[in-house]
Amino acid sequence: MKVNGEIVSIQENCSLGEYLKKHGFQTGRIAVERNGEIVPKAQYETCMLSDADTLEIVHFVGGG
């Protein structure tokens, strides 16, 4: 699987929500694109990942 331009390996099938938690992402402050489509936060737990997927994970940053 490719995440933010880097090749990563997933050992077993897992949901997007599980992957994000395992890798320390705070889901309240990110947006995720999977294979060119935005994944709604409500679907993180049901969206199953595979090695063929490409993810782009964007962090929201506050500032002024």
Phi, psi and omega in degrees: 000151178248128180235118181049043176086355180249140177283127176230157180249137173248129185289322185217163177298134177213161178280162176301318179301316179297317180299314182298316179297316182298330183257015170079017178279138175267110190294342179288342186236026179225164169232144183235131174248128179241119179052042175086001181236136177293134177261119176297143181305325180296343181257001182304320184282338182257350180278108182271135182266154174221168180296341181276353184282154172237122180247141168239121182245121185245129177269136173275136181236130177277160178167178181205000000 
